[in-house]
Amino acid sequence: MARYISDRLNLDDLASSRPALQLFDRHGAMSQSEAAKRLSLSAGACNLHFQRLEHEGLIRQVELIREKRGRPRQVWNIAGSTNYCVLFVFDVPYFQASLINFHGEVVANRREDLSATQKPEAVQRKVEAFLQEAQQLVGRGKIRQVLVAAPGLMDDAGTIVSAVNFPVLNGLDLGALVRDQFSLPCFTTPLGLAYYYGETENLPTTASAMVIHWDLGVGVVFGRGRDVYSLELPSHASHRLIWEIGHVRVVKDGRPCHCGRRGCLEAHTGGWVLMEALNGRHAERLSDLVRAVEQDEAEAVRLTREAAGLLGQHLSWPLQLMNSERILVTGPMAPAFKKVRDSFEKGLGKLFTAPEIAGFGVEASPDPAGRLQRGAYLLARRVYMYPDDYRTLPRTAAKV
């Protein structure tokens, strides 16, 4: 079979057959005749692409429909159970590694607190160990895409230049490690994009949203459907940028920020600021702060209310500029946000009317960790399926 196909198609390059694979991704199972019609191909040409994808293990026959007359009709679809994504997600202070098949089923998952980890080499060893385990678990299947989602500033190559709230990641180029040691494709992306795709998955594709991920710091991603809004760069640049709103100055001569400047939004609203203000009385870790708010401990609630009010006030301008219709809050602080949402909306009230605020449908994520993992999976799968569209996703700037 391979020789027959290779005489007609390049077995080393999926590009020519990728439109057929994308068709399955968008529309699900179908016959060759249906695919040929949708792709405007002859039956013979479509058959060659199907054979190419079957040889690669990307599609398989899922049903044989017997008609009253003529030959049975074969129905094909993506071979979801034998194709996989590996995800490495760094959500302060956690490291989550996942193996997920193309059905979206989690095959293996590891989540670990890295608060006590100080050496980047230790992070690399964790990545290597999980990839070795994943290769054993997939058996005769295939890992198609590895994705690293991390906070911090990145250069064009995907090296984490500065993760001020997750310093053990500084200088890491996990993409190179994955490609060089395991010969697997790897894409490094800002953590906020994984949050965005996870939180907006069930919104209408025409809806625009502002997704706030609130943890030790504050990040914001704007988009509409699958399109993430970005800053335009000169034509010679290889990546676009997403806004680092957490490090936009909101107070002249304000509090010192971990980024080295003063008065950043994060320096007045981030989880680390609230923890410092509590002087360790309730919060040695971010989870302690969240728990204190959920349990209505007065000082923790007061400080978090003030921070939420400032977030609402200072995000009112970018909310208007991006013409966002929905506001979604996620990240480790999302459970605490549920308790102080009224303060956030009061902050919005500096510029918006009560009906306008109600129209935003301000919502705290019911499952930040689960939606983050889901968003990272969706992004990894799309990077593989639509490389021309998704390998140019915006990055956070290498400098603030």
TORKOL-4160 file (C-alpha; in steps of 0.2 Angstrom, whole numbers, padded with zeros to 4 digits, m for minus):
400
<pt num="1" X="0000" Y="0000" Z="0000"/>
<pt num="2" X="0014" Y="0012" Z="0005"/>
<pt num="3" X="0023" Y="0010" Z="m0012"/>
<pt num="4" X="0006" Y="0012" Z="m0021"/>
<pt num="5" X="0003" Y="0029" Z="m0012"/>
<pt num="6" X="0021" Y="0035" Z="m0013"/>
<pt num="7" X="0021" Y="0034" Z="m0032"/>
<pt num="8" X="0007" Y="0047" Z="m0032"/>
<pt num="9" X="0009" Y="0057" Z="m0016"/>
<pt num="10" X="0024" Y="0063" Z="m0005"/>
<pt num="11" X="0023" Y="0052" Z="0010"/>
<pt num="12" X="0035" Y="0063" Z="0020"/>
<pt num="13" X="0023" Y="0078" Z="0018"/>
<pt num="14" X="0005" Y="0079" Z="0024"/>
<pt num="15" X="0002" Y="0096" Z="0017"/>
<pt num="16" X="m0007" Y="0090" Z="0001"/>
<pt num="17" X="m0018" Y="0079" Z="0011"/>
<pt num="18" X="m0021" Y="0090" Z="0026"/>
<pt num="19" X="m0037" Y="0098" Z="0019"/>
<pt num="20" X="m0045" Y="0081" Z="0019"/>
<pt num="21" X="m0040" Y="0079" Z="0037"/>
<pt num="22" X="m0046" Y="0096" Z="0042"/>
<pt num="23" X="m0063" Y="0092" Z="0034"/>
<pt num="24" X="m0065" Y="0077" Z="0046"/>
<pt num="25" X="m0060" Y="0089" Z="0060"/>
<pt num="26" X="m0074" Y="0102" Z="0056"/>
<pt num="27" X="m0088" Y="0090" Z="0050"/>
<pt num="28" X="m0085" Y="0073" Z="0058"/>
<pt num="29" X="m0087" Y="0056" Z="0049"/>
<pt num="30" X="m0091" Y="0055" Z="0031"/>
<pt num="31" X="m0089" Y="0044" Z="0015"/>
<pt num="32" X="m0076" Y="0047" Z="0002"/>
<pt num="33" X="m0089" Y="0053" Z="m0010"/>
<pt num="34" X="m0095" Y="0066" Z="0002"/>
<pt num="35" X="m0077" Y="0072" Z="0005"/>
<pt num="36" X="m0074" Y="0073" Z="m0013"/>
<pt num="37" X="m0089" Y="0084" Z="m0016"/>
<pt num="38" X="m0084" Y="0095" Z="m0001"/>
<pt num="39" X="m0066" Y="0097" Z="m0007"/>
<pt num="40" X="m0071" Y="0098" Z="m0026"/>
<pt num="41" X="m0060" Y="0083" Z="m0030"/>
<pt num="42" X="m0062" Y="0068" Z="m0042"/>
<pt num="43" X="m0066" Y="0052" Z="m0033"/>
<pt num="44" X="m0049" Y="0045" Z="m0038"/>
<pt num="45" X="m0039" Y="0060" Z="m0031"/>
<pt num="46" X="m0049" Y="0059" Z="m0015"/>
<pt num="47" X="m0046" Y="0041" Z="m0013"/>
<pt num="48" X="m0027" Y="0044" Z="m0014"/>
<pt num="49" X="m0028" Y="0057" Z="0000"/>
<pt num="50" X="m0039" Y="0044" Z="0011"/>
<pt num="51" X="m0026" Y="0031" Z="0008"/>
<pt num="52" X="m0012" Y="0043" Z="0012"/>
<pt num="53" X="m0021" Y="0048" Z="0029"/>
<pt num="54" X="m0025" Y="0030" Z="0033"/>
<pt num="55" X="m0007" Y="0024" Z="0030"/>
<pt num="56" X="m0001" Y="0038" Z="0042"/>
<pt num="57" X="m0014" Y="0031" Z="0055"/>
<pt num="58" X="m0024" Y="0048" Z="0055"/>
<pt num="59" X="m0040" Y="0041" Z="0049"/>
<pt num="60" X="m0049" Y="0024" Z="0049"/>
<pt num="61" X="m0065" Y="0016" Z="0043"/>
<pt num="62" X="m0078" Y="0018" Z="0057"/>
<pt num="63" X="m0094" Y="0011" Z="0048"/>
<pt num="64" X="m0099" Y="0001" Z="0033"/>
<pt num="65" X="m0116" Y="0005" Z="0027"/>
<pt num="66" X="m0125" Y="m0008" Z="0016"/>
<pt num="67" X="m0136" Y="0000" Z="0003"/>
<pt num="68" X="m0151" Y="m0009" Z="m0006"/>
<pt num="69" X="m0141" Y="m0008" Z="m0022"/>
<pt num="70" X="m0123" Y="m0007" Z="m0026"/>
<pt num="71" X="m0107" Y="m0008" Z="m0016"/>
<pt num="72" X="m0108" Y="m0004" Z="0003"/>
<pt num="73" X="m0103" Y="0014" Z="0008"/>
<pt num="74" X="m0088" Y="0016" Z="0019"/>
<pt num="75" X="m0088" Y="0030" Z="0032"/>
<pt num="76" X="m0072" Y="0037" Z="0038"/>
<pt num="77" X="m0066" Y="0048" Z="0053"/>
<pt num="78" X="m0051" Y="0053" Z="0062"/>
<pt num="79" X="m0043" Y="0039" Z="0072"/>
<pt num="80" X="m0046" Y="0047" Z="0088"/>
<pt num="81" X="m0040" Y="0034" Z="0100"/>
<pt num="82" X="m0023" Y="0031" Z="0092"/>
<pt num="83" X="m0017" Y="0049" Z="0090"/>
<pt num="84" X="m0012" Y="0060" Z="0105"/>
<pt num="85" X="m0007" Y="0077" Z="0111"/>
<pt num="86" X="0005" Y="0080" Z="0126"/>
<pt num="87" X="0002" Y="0095" Z="0136"/>
<pt num="88" X="0014" Y="0104" Z="0149"/>
<pt num="89" X="0004" Y="0118" Z="0158"/>
<pt num="90" X="0013" Y="0129" Z="0170"/>
<pt num="91" X="m0001" Y="0138" Z="0181"/>
<pt num="92" X="0007" Y="0146" Z="0196"/>
<pt num="93" X="0013" Y="0137" Z="0206"/>
<pt num="94" X="0008" Y="0121" Z="0198"/>
<pt num="95" X="0015" Y="0110" Z="0184"/>
<pt num="96" X="0002" Y="0099" Z="0175"/>
<pt num="97" X="0007" Y="0086" Z="0162"/>
<pt num="98" X="m0007" Y="0077" Z="0152"/>
<pt num="99" X="m0008" Y="0064" Z="0138"/>
<pt num="100" X="m0025" Y="0066" Z="0129"/>
<pt num="101" X="m0031" Y="0057" Z="0113"/>
<pt num="102" X="m0039" Y="0065" Z="0098"/>
<pt num="103" X="m0056" Y="0060" Z="0106"/>
<pt num="104" X="m0052" Y="0073" Z="0120"/>
<pt num="105" X="m0050" Y="0058" Z="0133"/>
<pt num="106" X="m0037" Y="0061" Z="0146"/>
<pt num="107" X="m0026" Y="0045" Z="0146"/>
<pt num="108" X="m0013" Y="0051" Z="0159"/>
<pt num="109" X="m0012" Y="0067" Z="0170"/>
<pt num="110" X="0000" Y="0073" Z="0183"/>
<pt num="111" X="m0001" Y="0089" Z="0193"/>
<pt num="112" X="0012" Y="0095" Z="0205"/>
<pt num="113" X="0016" Y="0110" Z="0216"/>
<pt num="114" X="0033" Y="0117" Z="0211"/>
<pt num="115" X="0034" Y="0130" Z="0225"/>
<pt num="116" X="0049" Y="0121" Z="0232"/>
<pt num="117" X="0057" Y="0118" Z="0215"/>
<pt num="118" X="0072" Y="0130" Z="0212"/>
<pt num="119" X="0082" Y="0123" Z="0198"/>
<pt num="120" X="0076" Y="0123" Z="0179"/>
<pt num="121" X="0085" Y="0106" Z="0177"/>
<pt num="122" X="0072" Y="0099" Z="0189"/>
<pt num="123" X="0058" Y="0105" Z="0178"/>
<pt num="124" X="0067" Y="0098" Z="0162"/>
<pt num="125" X="0068" Y="0081" Z="0171"/>
<pt num="126" X="0049" Y="0081" Z="0175"/>
<pt num="127" X="0046" Y="0084" Z="0156"/>
<pt num="128" X="0057" Y="0071" Z="0150"/>
<pt num="129" X="0050" Y="0058" Z="0163"/>
<pt num="130" X="0032" Y="0061" Z="0157"/>
<pt num="131" X="0036" Y="0061" Z="0139"/>
<pt num="132" X="0045" Y="0044" Z="0141"/>
<pt num="133" X="0029" Y="0037" Z="0151"/>
<pt num="134" X="0018" Y="0044" Z="0137"/>
<pt num="135" X="0028" Y="0036" Z="0123"/>
<pt num="136" X="0025" Y="0019" Z="0132"/>
<pt num="137" X="0006" Y="0022" Z="0135"/>
<pt num="138" X="0003" Y="0026" Z="0117"/>
<pt num="139" X="0010" Y="0010" Z="0111"/>
<pt num="140" X="0007" Y="0008" Z="0092"/>
<pt num="141" X="m0002" Y="0025" Z="0092"/>
<pt num="142" X="0007" Y="0042" Z="0089"/>
<pt num="143" X="0010" Y="0058" Z="0098"/>
<pt num="144" X="0006" Y="0071" Z="0085"/>
<pt num="145" X="0009" Y="0087" Z="0095"/>
<pt num="146" X="0017" Y="0093" Z="0111"/>
<pt num="147" X="0011" Y="0110" Z="0118"/>
<pt num="148" X="0019" Y="0120" Z="0132"/>
<pt num="149" X="0008" Y="0133" Z="0140"/>
<pt num="150" X="0018" Y="0145" Z="0152"/>
<pt num="151" X="0017" Y="0162" Z="0160"/>
<pt num="152" X="0029" Y="0175" Z="0157"/>
<pt num="153" X="0038" Y="0184" Z="0142"/>
<pt num="154" X="0044" Y="0174" Z="0128"/>
<pt num="155" X="0056" Y="0177" Z="0113"/>
<pt num="156" X="0051" Y="0172" Z="0095"/>
<pt num="157" X="0059" Y="0154" Z="0098"/>
<pt num="158" X="0048" Y="0151" Z="0113"/>
<pt num="159" X="0061" Y="0152" Z="0126"/>
<pt num="160" X="0054" Y="0159" Z="0142"/>
<pt num="161" X="0063" Y="0175" Z="0145"/>
<pt num="162" X="0055" Y="0181" Z="0161"/>
<pt num="163" X="0042" Y="0173" Z="0172"/>
<pt num="164" X="0042" Y="0185" Z="0186"/>
<pt num="165" X="0029" Y="0175" Z="0196"/>
<pt num="166" X="0037" Y="0158" Z="0191"/>
<pt num="167" X="0055" Y="0161" Z="0191"/>
<pt num="168" X="0061" Y="0143" Z="0190"/>
<pt num="169" X="0055" Y="0144" Z="0172"/>
<pt num="170" X="0067" Y="0158" Z="0167"/>
<pt num="171" X="0078" Y="0153" Z="0152"/>
<pt num="172" X="0069" Y="0137" Z="0149"/>
<pt num="173" X="0067" Y="0132" Z="0130"/>
<pt num="174" X="0056" Y="0116" Z="0133"/>
<pt num="175" X="0052" Y="0116" Z="0114"/>
<pt num="176" X="0070" Y="0113" Z="0110"/>
<pt num="177" X="0071" Y="0099" Z="0123"/>
<pt num="178" X="0056" Y="0090" Z="0116"/>
<pt num="179" X="0061" Y="0092" Z="0098"/>
<pt num="180" X="0079" Y="0087" Z="0100"/>
<pt num="181" X="0078" Y="0073" Z="0113"/>
<pt num="182" X="0061" Y="0065" Z="0107"/>
<pt num="183" X="0059" Y="0071" Z="0089"/>
<pt num="184" X="0042" Y="0077" Z="0092"/>
<pt num="185" X="0034" Y="0094" Z="0086"/>
<pt num="186" X="0032" Y="0106" Z="0100"/>
<pt num="187" X="0024" Y="0123" Z="0102"/>
<pt num="188" X="0026" Y="0135" Z="0116"/>
<pt num="189" X="0012" Y="0147" Z="0120"/>
<pt num="190" X="0007" Y="0160" Z="0133"/>
<pt num="191" X="m0004" Y="0152" Z="0147"/>
<pt num="192" X="m0017" Y="0165" Z="0144"/>
<pt num="193" X="m0021" Y="0158" Z="0127"/>
<pt num="194" X="m0025" Y="0141" Z="0134"/>
<pt num="195" X="m0036" Y="0149" Z="0147"/>
<pt num="196" X="m0045" Y="0159" Z="0133"/>
<pt num="197" X="m0048" Y="0143" Z="0122"/>
<pt num="198" X="m0054" Y="0133" Z="0137"/>
<pt num="199" X="m0066" Y="0147" Z="0144"/>
<pt num="200" X="m0073" Y="0152" Z="0127"/>
<pt num="201" X="m0076" Y="0135" Z="0119"/>
<pt num="202" X="m0095" Y="0135" Z="0122"/>
<pt num="203" X="m0098" Y="0153" Z="0117"/>
<pt num="204" X="m0105" Y="0157" Z="0100"/>
<pt num="205" X="m0091" Y="0159" Z="0087"/>
<pt num="206" X="m0097" Y="0177" Z="0084"/>
<pt num="207" X="m0095" Y="0182" Z="0103"/>
<pt num="208" X="m0081" Y="0193" Z="0108"/>
<pt num="209" X="m0074" Y="0190" Z="0126"/>
<pt num="210" X="m0062" Y="0197" Z="0138"/>
<pt num="211" X="m0054" Y="0182" Z="0148"/>
<pt num="212" X="m0045" Y="0187" Z="0164"/>
<pt num="213" X="m0034" Y="0174" Z="0172"/>
<pt num="214" X="m0031" Y="0179" Z="0190"/>
<pt num="215" X="m0017" Y="0171" Z="0200"/>
<pt num="216" X="m0002" Y="0178" Z="0208"/>
<pt num="217" X="m0002" Y="0190" Z="0194"/>
<pt num="218" X="m0016" Y="0196" Z="0182"/>
<pt num="219" X="m0017" Y="0192" Z="0163"/>
<pt num="220" X="m0030" Y="0197" Z="0151"/>
<pt num="221" X="m0033" Y="0190" Z="0133"/>
<pt num="222" X="m0046" Y="0197" Z="0121"/>
<pt num="223" X="m0053" Y="0188" Z="0106"/>
<pt num="224" X="m0068" Y="0183" Z="0095"/>
<pt num="225" X="m0072" Y="0165" Z="0093"/>
<pt num="226" X="m0056" Y="0157" Z="0088"/>
<pt num="227" X="m0047" Y="0173" Z="0084"/>
<pt num="228" X="m0036" Y="0181" Z="0098"/>
<pt num="229" X="m0033" Y="0199" Z="0096"/>
<pt num="230" X="m0015" Y="0204" Z="0095"/>
<pt num="231" X="m0004" Y="0219" Z="0093"/>
<pt num="232" X="0003" Y="0221" Z="0075"/>
<pt num="233" X="0022" Y="0220" Z="0073"/>
<pt num="234" X="0033" Y="0225" Z="0058"/>
<pt num="235" X="0032" Y="0213" Z="0044"/>
<pt num="236" X="0049" Y="0205" Z="0047"/>
<pt num="237" X="0044" Y="0199" Z="0065"/>
<pt num="238" X="0039" Y="0181" Z="0066"/>
<pt num="239" X="0026" Y="0183" Z="0079"/>
<pt num="240" X="0013" Y="0195" Z="0085"/>
<pt num="241" X="0010" Y="0200" Z="0103"/>
<pt num="242" X="m0003" Y="0200" Z="0116"/>
<pt num="243" X="m0006" Y="0214" Z="0128"/>
<pt num="244" X="0003" Y="0213" Z="0145"/>
<pt num="245" X="m0010" Y="0222" Z="0153"/>
<pt num="246" X="m0005" Y="0216" Z="0170"/>
<pt num="247" X="0011" Y="0226" Z="0168"/>
<pt num="248" X="0003" Y="0242" Z="0162"/>
<pt num="249" X="0005" Y="0256" Z="0175"/>
<pt num="250" X="m0011" Y="0261" Z="0183"/>
<pt num="251" X="m0004" Y="0271" Z="0198"/>
<pt num="252" X="0010" Y="0284" Z="0196"/>
<pt num="253" X="0024" Y="0280" Z="0208"/>
<pt num="254" X="0014" Y="0265" Z="0214"/>
<pt num="255" X="0019" Y="0249" Z="0222"/>
<pt num="256" X="0035" Y="0240" Z="0216"/>
<pt num="257" X="0031" Y="0226" Z="0204"/>
<pt num="258" X="0040" Y="0210" Z="0202"/>
<pt num="259" X="0044" Y="0216" Z="0184"/>
<pt num="260" X="0055" Y="0230" Z="0191"/>
<pt num="261" X="0044" Y="0244" Z="0187"/>
<pt num="262" X="0031" Y="0253" Z="0199"/>
<pt num="263" X="0012" Y="0255" Z="0199"/>
<pt num="264" X="0008" Y="0240" Z="0187"/>
<pt num="265" X="m0010" Y="0234" Z="0188"/>
<pt num="266" X="m0003" Y="0217" Z="0195"/>
<pt num="267" X="0007" Y="0226" Z="0208"/>
<pt num="268" X="m0010" Y="0232" Z="0215"/>
<pt num="269" X="m0022" Y="0218" Z="0211"/>
<pt num="270" X="m0011" Y="0202" Z="0210"/>
<pt num="271" X="m0013" Y="0187" Z="0222"/>
<pt num="272" X="0005" Y="0190" Z="0228"/>
<pt num="273" X="0001" Y="0208" Z="0234"/>
<pt num="274" X="m0014" Y="0201" Z="0244"/>
<pt num="275" X="m0003" Y="0188" Z="0252"/>
<pt num="276" X="0010" Y="0201" Z="0257"/>
<pt num="277" X="m0003" Y="0212" Z="0264"/>
<pt num="278" X="m0010" Y="0198" Z="0275"/>
<pt num="279" X="0008" Y="0196" Z="0282"/>
<pt num="280" X="0007" Y="0177" Z="0281"/>
<pt num="281" X="m0008" Y="0177" Z="0294"/>
<pt num="282" X="m0019" Y="0167" Z="0282"/>
<pt num="283" X="m0010" Y="0164" Z="0266"/>
<pt num="284" X="0007" Y="0156" Z="0264"/>
<pt num="285" X="0001" Y="0150" Z="0247"/>
<pt num="286" X="m0011" Y="0156" Z="0235"/>
<pt num="287" X="m0023" Y="0142" Z="0239"/>
<pt num="288" X="m0023" Y="0148" Z="0257"/>
<pt num="289" X="m0029" Y="0165" Z="0252"/>
<pt num="290" X="m0043" Y="0158" Z="0241"/>
<pt num="291" X="m0048" Y="0147" Z="0256"/>
<pt num="292" X="m0048" Y="0162" Z="0267"/>
<pt num="293" X="m0059" Y="0172" Z="0256"/>
<pt num="294" X="m0071" Y="0157" Z="0253"/>
<pt num="295" X="m0072" Y="0156" Z="0272"/>
<pt num="296" X="m0077" Y="0174" Z="0274"/>
<pt num="297" X="m0061" Y="0179" Z="0284"/>
<pt num="298" X="m0064" Y="0198" Z="0286"/>
<pt num="299" X="m0046" Y="0204" Z="0281"/>
<pt num="300" X="m0044" Y="0192" Z="0266"/>
<pt num="301" X="m0061" Y="0197" Z="0260"/>
<pt num="302" X="m0058" Y="0216" Z="0262"/>
<pt num="303" X="m0041" Y="0215" Z="0253"/>
<pt num="304" X="m0048" Y="0204" Z="0239"/>
<pt num="305" X="m0063" Y="0216" Z="0237"/>
<pt num="306" X="m0052" Y="0231" Z="0235"/>
<pt num="307" X="m0042" Y="0222" Z="0222"/>
<pt num="308" X="m0057" Y="0216" Z="0212"/>
<pt num="309" X="m0064" Y="0234" Z="0212"/>
<pt num="310" X="m0047" Y="0240" Z="0205"/>
<pt num="311" X="m0048" Y="0227" Z="0192"/>
<pt num="312" X="m0065" Y="0232" Z="0186"/>
<pt num="313" X="m0060" Y="0250" Z="0186"/>
<pt num="314" X="m0044" Y="0249" Z="0176"/>
<pt num="315" X="m0050" Y="0235" Z="0164"/>
<pt num="316" X="m0065" Y="0246" Z="0159"/>
<pt num="317" X="m0055" Y="0256" Z="0146"/>
<pt num="318" X="m0047" Y="0240" Z="0137"/>
<pt num="319" X="m0064" Y="0232" Z="0138"/>
<pt num="320" X="m0071" Y="0247" Z="0127"/>
<pt num="321" X="m0056" Y="0247" Z="0115"/>
<pt num="322" X="m0058" Y="0229" Z="0112"/>
<pt num="323" X="m0077" Y="0230" Z="0111"/>
<pt num="324" X="m0079" Y="0214" Z="0122"/>
<pt num="325" X="m0096" Y="0207" Z="0125"/>
<pt num="326" X="m0092" Y="0195" Z="0138"/>
<pt num="327" X="m0081" Y="0195" Z="0154"/>
<pt num="328" X="m0075" Y="0178" Z="0160"/>
<pt num="329" X="m0063" Y="0177" Z="0175"/>
<pt num="330" X="m0053" Y="0161" Z="0177"/>
<pt num="331" X="m0037" Y="0155" Z="0186"/>
<pt num="332" X="m0034" Y="0150" Z="0204"/>
<pt num="333" X="m0042" Y="0166" Z="0210"/>
<pt num="334" X="m0058" Y="0162" Z="0202"/>
<pt num="335" X="m0066" Y="0154" Z="0217"/>
<pt num="336" X="m0062" Y="0170" Z="0227"/>
<pt num="337" X="m0069" Y="0181" Z="0213"/>
<pt num="338" X="m0086" Y="0173" Z="0215"/>
<pt num="339" X="m0087" Y="0180" Z="0233"/>
<pt num="340" X="m0081" Y="0198" Z="0227"/>
<pt num="341" X="m0089" Y="0199" Z="0210"/>
<pt num="342" X="m0100" Y="0214" Z="0216"/>
<pt num="343" X="m0084" Y="0224" Z="0219"/>
<pt num="344" X="m0078" Y="0220" Z="0202"/>
<pt num="345" X="m0094" Y="0226" Z="0195"/>
<pt num="346" X="m0094" Y="0241" Z="0206"/>
<pt num="347" X="m0077" Y="0245" Z="0198"/>
<pt num="348" X="m0084" Y="0243" Z="0181"/>
<pt num="349" X="m0098" Y="0255" Z="0186"/>
<pt num="350" X="m0085" Y="0270" Z="0186"/>
<pt num="351" X="m0088" Y="0270" Z="0167"/>
<pt num="352" X="m0103" Y="0258" Z="0163"/>
<pt num="353" X="m0121" Y="0258" Z="0168"/>
<pt num="354" X="m0130" Y="0244" Z="0177"/>
<pt num="355" X="m0139" Y="0237" Z="0162"/>
<pt num="356" X="m0122" Y="0238" Z="0152"/>
<pt num="357" X="m0113" Y="0228" Z="0166"/>
<pt num="358" X="m0127" Y="0215" Z="0167"/>
<pt num="359" X="m0125" Y="0213" Z="0148"/>
<pt num="360" X="m0107" Y="0208" Z="0150"/>
<pt num="361" X="m0113" Y="0192" Z="0160"/>
<pt num="362" X="m0098" Y="0193" Z="0171"/>
<pt num="363" X="m0094" Y="0175" Z="0176"/>
<pt num="364" X="m0081" Y="0166" Z="0186"/>
<pt num="365" X="m0075" Y="0149" Z="0179"/>
<pt num="366" X="m0083" Y="0134" Z="0188"/>
<pt num="367" X="m0068" Y="0124" Z="0184"/>
<pt num="368" X="m0052" Y="0134" Z="0180"/>
<pt num="369" X="m0040" Y="0119" Z="0180"/>
<pt num="370" X="m0051" Y="0108" Z="0170"/>
<pt num="371" X="m0055" Y="0122" Z="0157"/>
<pt num="372" X="m0036" Y="0126" Z="0156"/>
<pt num="373" X="m0032" Y="0108" Z="0152"/>
<pt num="374" X="m0046" Y="0108" Z="0139"/>
<pt num="375" X="m0040" Y="0124" Z="0131"/>
<pt num="376" X="m0022" Y="0118" Z="0130"/>
<pt num="377" X="m0029" Y="0102" Z="0122"/>
<pt num="378" X="m0039" Y="0112" Z="0109"/>
<pt num="379" X="m0025" Y="0123" Z="0105"/>
<pt num="380" X="m0012" Y="0108" Z="0103"/>
<pt num="381" X="m0024" Y="0099" Z="0092"/>
<pt num="382" X="m0028" Y="0115" Z="0081"/>
<pt num="383" X="m0009" Y="0118" Z="0080"/>
<pt num="384" X="m0007" Y="0101" Z="0072"/>
<pt num="385" X="m0023" Y="0102" Z="0061"/>
<pt num="386" X="m0021" Y="0120" Z="0055"/>
<pt num="387" X="m0002" Y="0124" Z="0056"/>
<pt num="388" X="m0003" Y="0139" Z="0045"/>
<pt num="389" X="m0016" Y="0147" Z="0056"/>
<pt num="390" X="m0010" Y="0142" Z="0073"/>
<pt num="391" X="0009" Y="0142" Z="0073"/>
<pt num="392" X="0008" Y="0161" Z="0071"/>
<pt num="393" X="m0002" Y="0164" Z="0087"/>
<pt num="394" X="0003" Y="0179" Z="0097"/>
<pt num="395" X="0017" Y="0178" Z="0110"/>
<pt num="396" X="0020" Y="0189" Z="0125"/>
<pt num="397" X="0034" Y="0201" Z="0122"/>
<pt num="398" X="0051" Y="0197" Z="0127"/>
<pt num="399" X="0052" Y="0214" Z="0135"/>
<pt num="400" X="0038" Y="0223" Z="0145"/>
